[in-house]
Amino acid sequence: NSFCTLLVARPSTTAMAHLQGYHSQMPQQATQPQQHMGAQPHQQAYHPQQQQPQPYSPSAPQAPAQPQQQPAEAPFQPAAHPQYAQQPAAAAPGSSHGTSPVSSHGGPMPPQPYAPQQQPQQHQQTPQPQGIQIQLPDDVPGLRWTFKTYPNTGKPKKRDASQWGPPTPEMVVPLAAMYTPLHDPAASGTNSDDAAQQDKRVPVIQVGTQQELPKCNNCHAHLNAHARCDFRAQFWMCPGCLARNPLPPNVTDESHPAVARPTVEYELSRESAADTPPVFIFVVDVCIASEELEALKEALLRSLDWLPPHALVGVVSFGHGVTLWEPGFDDLNKCYAFRGNRSYSKQELLQFLGLPASALAAGTPTQQQQPQQQQQQQGVNTGPVSGRFLVPLEEAEFTITSVIEGLQVDPFTPPPRQRALRATGAALELAVSLIELAGGPARGGKVMLFTGGPCTRGPGAIVAVDKGEMIRSHRDLLDGAAPLHEKATEFFNGLEARLSDARVALDAVTMSLDQIGLLEMRACVDNTGGTMICGDSFTTQMFTDSFRRALLRAKLREDEGPMSDAPGCGFGAHIKVFTSSDTRVCGAIGPCRARHGPNAAATAQAQGDNRYISPIKVGVSDTTQWVASAVDAASTFTVVFDTEAEGAEAGSFIEPSSGQRRFVQFVMTYTTITGARRVRITSAAMPVARTPESSLYSQAGAFDQAAAAAVVSRMAVDIMERHENRSIDLTRRWIDRILVRFVKKYGSYRVNDPNSLRLASCFSLFPVFLFNLRRSEYFMVLNISPDETTFKRHYLRREPCDHCLLMIQPAVESYDMYSETATPVPLDSESIKRENVLLMDAFFNVAVLRGSTVEEWRKAGYQDKPEYASFKSLLERPERDAEAILSTRVPYPRYTNCDQHGSQARHVLTRLNPSVSHHSGVADSRSFSAAHKGPVSEVIYTDDASIQRFMTTLKQAAVTPETS
């Protein structure tokens, strides 16, 4: 059999960008036992008394086996394609099946250097057809494209009849972009020179109002680096619609940032909203244990140092009822108590809080649109709510601290067989109403929920008080046995619309061993740009570090860190996409909602934007404008495009004109933490491919396998969430259809001959990514709660591409005593060796797994003996690298330090490919070692199909002709 080896390399421990390489071998090559760099694997049976660790000596390392002569690899043939069976482990120098890793994509991740004896062979690529020469565009910071060139096509001859997924385009993978608007190019650089870092930063240009921005008079796209400029005649040609427009007087040459940089930012000096500071409201659950509440209060008091001084802060606590605190009252801690089993209208709140009737109209559009000068005359605290319930932090920090310190556990203790009465929904609704009554323009900010259990009372309740009634599971949702789920979801969906209108995001911080209702309130968090943080207890490091890093990453204070001039967050974000006439928008997937809500399609038609909207619907569709109440440096939006030409015949190809380029521009308008209104513009242009044939895209960098896998993963999650997990099996089949058509499109083979299948190296990783997606927790809902599924899908929908890739396919590195550096190894059960230590990074989980021999040596205390310093280093190096990951990851991962046969090893074994299982005909790992005459691997007891079996089925399906 021929094999493919998956290598996942980490360029650095701080920059968590992972590079995947894949390699294929010819069928006639025989498999030899592998060896690591300079390592001599033990062949005899394991005896702790006979196998003591040998000290590592850099001057005299153990000599590796002499490399054998490698057979020459046959060049890539159009009628040949490598098999997809995954090789269990990385080949050693001298083995007859040497590896040939390749770059997974042409993105910003550099290739990992190899040791001299591990230099990869270079695959011979398919020669490009004569006359097809194409220059790929440069990478734009903050943008990751699935393709760097894409053709204009007609409608496919055969569309998918399934309702569970969008139709598959002719290129199988759609043209899509992973857009991270607040990505800071200087922060991701490795150059420590201040001047060089300053050059990488996004330039900020001062203008008066948004009407003064240089725009195209026809399509309203902004002046950009891809426009043709005539500085003598003072005009520029829009790359989107080819219309001529006058140049601004201050743009006199090519050095101006507006025409020299792919990303530029304008600050609107006369539209700033400095008099409307952001709002932060703490919504605190007091139905938790006293030690939990004390730890939570300590974290809240510490968080006051991370909030902007001019921010308005409020406090709401809830248990069986809801308590609204008035920090504007200095004499004592004054509060208002509300019942938790009902909702309160704004008129009732006015009466209970003693507010004037004029406060009800304070947030109307008429008042929000009043002139800026009149708003400045009113001041910040003239509203009936501001100054009493929402107070500036710098003016009332002592009172706010006193209110938080005075929070007590809810005195209504539930009986032993009943859950605590918790009015979560009523408390959140009161917080939103408070912001709506604050008056003035939409302020922006966050409602931060801290809870330790499910909502059991009032609006939004998800479970009854009686513990005899179990909280809903995935099976209950499928069977319709969750009576409170639909009503609670409807309540929180209505709350989400009110949050978006107020430009306020919801952060849900939940620390409980039970579910709390994240599934029902996911729209409030996902669609507003909020963040989910989940854990077991408020006393754990997972909560404290995750909460602290989430606030520090947003750079809420102006003086935080050397990168303070680069905004870490924004409020009231409005995103709009402009495209050329040959490109239309299918939709967006990410932490956003349509700007005009349910009326997005009608509004787009009225504004004339429907010509840029595709009939194919993906994610938030029927619009080219989206809003997010809050964005941060990690907020990433996936925008999917359609290149089908209207009126073209099915299956036809629209040949582009000479020099035609596809133009896409992303424009985000947002408010910084200081109140400045900014417009960030990112423009990209790519050549339109002159042929849909796969030979063009096999050149290096044309297809980004990692970005394509992340886009397809987000599309799959969006499909499943729209149908409440009732379409998991059908979504899995949708992915299978994509895989089969992908291999048919980009592979070369002889009909009905699976062994003839060949795939270029720049496409070979994509099927492996989707295989690991199919067996990840995003599809495996057995023994996992709906809240945990919602939590992990939340981050897949909002994190950058590299982080999404870790969620789909964890990175695994192996450590031994014969090498000072870690070695990337396959995500496979055969990567577990007795004398090695593995480090697995799965984004949400970081695990260090020691082999059985290493664990015996550790228990024997060899690491404490000076002559075994190399063994002590073996134990410290993976833990040190794991700590580097834990110190920067948001949210804080669950850390596991275990041995090969320990109970916690299941966190690693569940993610590994079961190439050696009980179906392999071996009873245990020692039997496998004796049969293969090599190092011991781990036998995984599972009925899941291995990647070898999966790829065999995929090859057979790909070479079988489709029936009409």
Beta strands, then each sheet from edge to edge (+ up, - down):
strand 1: 4-9
strand 2: 19-24
strand 3: 143-145
strand 4: 152-153
strand 5: 176-179
strand 6: 204-207
strand 7: 228-230
strand 8: 235-237
strand 9: 244-246
strand 10: 263-268
strand 11: 279-285
strand 12: 312-318
strand 13: 321-326
strand 14: 334-339
strand 15: 391-392
strand 16: 445-451
strand 17: 504-511
strand 18: 532-535
strand 19: 569-579
strand 20: 584-589
strand 21: 593-594
strand 22: 625-632
strand 23: 637-642
strand 24: 653-654
strand 25: 661-671
strand 26: 677-687
strand 27: 747-750
strand 28: 753-759
strand 29: 811-815
strand 30: 823-824
strand 31: 837-841
strand 32: 845-850
strand 33: 894-899
sheet 1: 1+ 2-
sheet 2: 3+ 5- 23+ 20-
sheet 3: 4+ 24-
sheet 4: 6+ 10+ 26- 25+ 19- 22+ 21-
sheet 5: 7+ 8- 9+
sheet 6: 14+ 13- 12+ 11+ 16+ 17+ 18+
sheet 7: 14+ 13- 12+ 15-
sheet 8: 27+ 28-
sheet 9: 30+ 29- 31+ 32- 33-
end
